[in-house]
């Protein structure tokens, strides 16, 4: 169905599609920026700079969503109108505002995961001749994501084996453990 009030056509499909696109775009943009900020705070920036940036990012978490919306209407929409033309009330405006709203959460979660990577992994990569940026993107980032996934599994683990249909003794999963080795960051 379409949404054209002038033709008396009303449907919810465009609103659902726009919500899904806005969520996906904001998660992609906010997640990418949040991850890069976390890498900057955890490994690249001097400690003094990190101590200044981290509270500023955390301050964004305390801003009410109404203020974000007002900022979007007064700043982002006119900027989009001036830059790209049109009315400015677009999916891009929604994605930019939602990205700013999820940024503190993404930075905090990603920074915690990156800091959980053992220093020995970084030192080993550097000792093998990798540059600091290669170590950051080829060792720290993948291991940090694995640590975040492990934390998620530990929090959301079923209380009983029966909750997910496993054998109470756990013999079945252990029998095939050698067939699926874990990456070094999962140990």
Buried (B, 14 or more C-beta within 10 A) or exposed (E): EEEEEEEEEEEEEEEEEEEEEBBEBBBEBBBEBBBBBBBBBBBEBEEEEBEEBBEEBEEBEEEEEEEBBEBBBEEBBEBBBEEEEEEBEBEBBBBBBBBBBBBBBBBBBBBBBBBBBEEEBBEBBBEEEBEEEEBBEEBBBBBBBBBBEBBEEEEEEEEEBEEEEBEEEEEEEEEEEEEEEEEEBEE
